[in-house]
Amino acid sequence: MATNKKKTEKRPDLVVYDDDKERYDAAFRPYATNVGAPQIKLPNNGTWKSSQIYKANKHLKAKFETLKAEYDALLQVMEYNELVTNAKFTFEPLIGETYHLYNNAKQEPFLSIIEPNSCSFEYLGSFRLTSDYLWEKVDYNKSTTVSKV
């Protein structure tokens, strides 16, 4: 029986030969293959990476702070809504109108149309009903919005 195995001979390390294609392929490589070729040096990306990481972290922190501020504002609106809707009132509030929140003698909150300078109860704040049916706190003296989402 004859075997058709090709005899593979050991070539020196500096000879570039492709056994699969059975050819010398130093000229087809994207890099230099001889001993006298210039050294392949990887670029130093350390400073670039550091600056990019710093910029990315700064951007993400700013975005986080923005979202946190928005979240805190939403929590404040939710607290105002709970405070006003849990208060006692015997009328239907109108959108865009300002109402005043007081504590009665039993320290129970109630909503009124009576202004703070005409009332002797403990004044808790003035609120306006928005078109979204959310209560926003307003400054009674200036009639401007204090917290709005």
Steps between C-alpha positions, in 0.01 A plus 500: 500500500626834402418802706433834338612701798707797412814532689482821699837638558583735781578849371689766694290750700582790272360323194130578455330201344128419501451124527131518407562690176838339448679819413733763636283794593720762666401748229129452574520577871375841620809534719873470452639149551878526478739561784610840368143636483404785732358402835123498529405733783151530641386858549476624855127543553531555875458876492223485241314237702541700820364817343211316335410325824508835681278661234255208500479498880447877505222469241333213686524684832339811348222287355454326836480835681238621251292185546539520878382863502200404285428205729517724808264748335256217422516383861424855616198520268383162625530617862304819422232296323468261792486787746231694311288203388498357853386835638133565567306724260133528412525650152623393160834670423527670162800469273728803517355635825711553812388345828645526847579215736457539876507288815184517711485488881541119491813537280316354201574658161218661304487686170335840477443790261554747788829685471760469780471867607125447564529174693615420854584131442856369464599570138678209324528633147322605185444259213373521142329215317666442162337367184661163579308500829821537694539748783790739469616713789483873435639792695196684630673838518645488149237274335775316312570133479752366750523138387382375168572185302 
